[in-house]
Amino acid sequence: MNKITVEIVDDNEINVAMLRNIVSAEEEFEVVGTAYDGETAIADILEKEPDVVLLDIIMPGIDGIAVLERIRASEELARQPKILMVTAIGRDDITFEAFQKGADYYIMKPFIAAELIKNIRTVCAAGHGVGENGAVQQKKKEDLEQEESSLQIVLESDIMKIFSRLGISSIAGGYPYLKEAVMLAVNEPRVLNRVTKGLYPLIAEKFGATKDNVERQIRRAIEIGWGRADLNAINEYFGYTVDGRKGKPTNSEFIAQIADYIRLDYMKQGRKLGK
């Protein structure tokens, strides 16, 4: 069975060594190249055509965003790799720019090794970038769980892109709660019938918080983000249900509207929902 080939790009030698060890420890992956700067990374990716690129953002010379842009614009590649941004930068404008220019996922440092591997596997299994020579071709019974997980990774990525446009900060305390709420609402709309007594307790249990804190933090994330949101994005996602210049949606309205938008968008595209 062919392996999933991986290129690691980071200007820190320790980080490169750590990522190489994590990735190489998994039988289905093969690290085919490493680079410590943008120019070398571009040349390496064009030459080796890896299935996956783990790409840092802050590097000397050409940074990760510029590398991403050059690779996505390249006509030399027979197929585009999956590109996962692996960075300690939590700025919303950079997150939005990365997704806008073609990043498949955005992983914040520090991370858990098992989560990194899971994200690589599921992003690949989503089928956007791995070609005929990739390892993600088998449809064995264990791949059914992998496919389900990959759908959730794609959904999570789409939610992150929407939040970025709506000014919802990835470093806000309520960010993970709000993201989880939307994911649950997309997968199981009935949770919106019992937000206070059903949805919040589910999220609180997962994150080891209280339901009251979940509600407060989600409210704060929405309120802060709303004042920074792009009005065009507000109109796109909320239409005439909310006046973007005046009123802010309630927690329930925000979660329901974004979940409905995603479900409708997926149906229009013929994309499968996770559940």
N, C-alpha and C positions, 0 to 999 in steps of 0.2 A: 504494500500500500504506500502510495506517495505521501510524503509528509507536507504539512503546512509550513511554508518557508517564511522566515521572519527577518526583517531588517530592524536593528536597534539604533536609534539616533539620539544622542545625548552628549553634551559637552563635558560631562563629569565622568571620568573614567570609573569611579567607584559605582556610580549608577549603572553604567553600561555593564560592568562585571556582574552586578547584582541581578539586572534584568536577564542577562545571558544565562546565569545559573538557574533562575526561576523558570525560564522558557525551556532551556535544554533538559531540564529534569523531567519534562513530559514527553512521552514516547512519540506522540504524533507531530511534534514540532521540531523544526531544524532552523537554527540561527545561521543564515547564509551571509550576513554582513553586519558590520558595525561602523558607525561614523560619529565623529566628534564635532563636526561643523556642517553647515548647510550645503556648501558646494560639494563636499565629499559625499554627503547623503544623496543628493540629486544624481550624481554620477553613478553611485552604487545601485540606486533603485532602478535607474534606466538600464544598467547593465544586467542586473541579476533578476529583475522583475519578481520581487517577493510577493507572496500572497498577503502579507501583513506588514505594516510599518508601525513601530512604536516610536512616536516622534515627540521630542521635547520642544518647547516653544522658545525659551531663551537660550540662544547660542551665538557665538561670535560670527561676524559677517552676516550671512543670510540666516534669518531666524526661522523658527518652525512654521510660522504662518506663510512666509514666502516660499518655503520648501513645498508646503501643501499646495499652494497656488500653482507653482511651476509643474508639479507632478500631475495635478488635475488637468492642466492645460496641455500636457505633453501628448503628441501624436506618435511618439516613438514606442510607447508601450502597447503590447498586444492586448493587455487587459489591465485595468486599474486595480491597485492593491486596496485593501481595507486599511485605513489610516486612523490609528487611535492616538490622540494627543495625550501624552503623559506628562503632567506638569504640576508645579506647586503654585502656579498663577491662578488665583480665583476671581479675577476681575470679569465682570459681566460683559463688558465690551469686547474683550478678547475671546471669551467663550462664544459670543454671538458671531464674531468674525470667523472663528474657526469652523463653526457649523455652516456658515454662509458660503465659505470657500471649499467645502466638501469633506470636512472631517466626519468620520463615521461614529466616533465616540470620544468622550472627554473624561480622562481619569485623573483625579486629583492625588498628588503625593501628600503625605505618605499613604500607601495602600497596602492591603493584605494580599499576599502572593496568590492565595487561592482565588480571590476575587478578580485579580488581573487575568489569570488563566481562564476563568469562567467567561470573562468579558471577551477575550480573544476568540474563544471557541464559539460563543453564541453570535458574536458579530459576523464571524465567518459563515456560520450556519445559516444566517439570514439570506445568504446567496447574492449579495450585492457586488462582491469583488473577486472571490476565489474562482479561478478558471478551471479548465478541464484537468489541469495537472495538479490541482489542489487536493488535499486529503479529505475535504468535506464533500464526499460524493456518495458514501454508503448510506443506505436507508435500513439499517438494522434496527431491531426493536429498541435498543438503548438510545437511538437517535430521535425517537419520538419525544422523549423528555428534553433532549437537546433542542429540538425544533421549537417546543413550547417555550423553553427558556430564551431562545433567540428572539422569538416574537416579543417577549417582554422587554428585552434589551432594546429592540428597535422602538417599541412604544416609549420606553423611558427616554431614549434619545430625542424622539419627536416632542415629548413634553418639555424637555430641557430647552429645545429650540424655541418653543412657544413662550416659555417663561422668560427667556432672554429678551425676546421682543417686547414683552410686557413689563420689563423692568424688575422682575422678581430676582433678587440677588441670590446667587448660589451659596453665599456665605451667611445668609440670613438664618436665624435660628429655626424659623418655620419652614424653610425650603424643603427639607426632606419629608416633613409631614404633609405639606401641600402636594408634593410630587406623588407621594404614596396615595393620597386621597384621590387624585385624578386617575391614577392607575387602577385603583379599586373601582372607581365609578365607571371607567371605560369597560373593564372586564365584567363588572356586575352592577348594572345601573340601579338595581333595587336597593343598594346601600344608601342611595340618596333619599329614600323614604324615611330613613331613621339616621339622620346625620349625627345628632347629638347623642343619641342612645345606642347607635350602632356603629357608625363610621369612626367617630372619634375614639371610642374604646378600642376598636381594632388597631388603630394606628398607635394608640398609647401603649397597648400590650406589646406590639412589635418593637417599639423604641424604648421601652422601659420608662415611659412618662405617664403623666396623669391626663385624663381626657380634657380637663379644664386648661391645662398648659398647652395641649395640642391645639385647642380652639383659639387661645390667645395668640399663640405664635403664628398660626396660619393667618389670623386677622391682621397681625402686624406686618407680615410679609406682603400681604395684598395691599395694605394701605401705603406702605413705603414705596412699593413697586409702582402703584397706580400713578403716583405723582411724577414718575420718571418714564412712564410707558410712552411708546410711539403711538400717537393718535390714530395713525393708519392701522396699526396692529389692533388697537381697541375696536375700531370699526370693523375690521376683518373678523375678529373672533366673537365680538359681542353684538355687532349690528346696531339695531335701534333699541336693544333691551336695556342699555345703560348709556347715560350721557357721560362720555369720557371726560368732559370738561368740568362736570359738577359731581354727580353722585358716584360713589364706589359700590361695586356689587357686594352683597353679603358673602360670607364664606360659601354657603350652599349655592348661591347663584354663580359664583366664580367657578367652583368645582364642576357644577352641572353643565355650564355653558362650554367650558373647555373640553369636558368629556364628550359632550354631544358633537362638538365640532370635529373632534378626532374620529369618533365613530362614523360620522357622515362622510368625512374625507376618506377614510379607509374603504367604506362601501363604494364610493364613487370610483376609487382606484382598483376595486376588486381585491383589496388586500385583506388578508385574514386577521381577525382579532384573536387575541390569546385564548380567550375562553368563550 
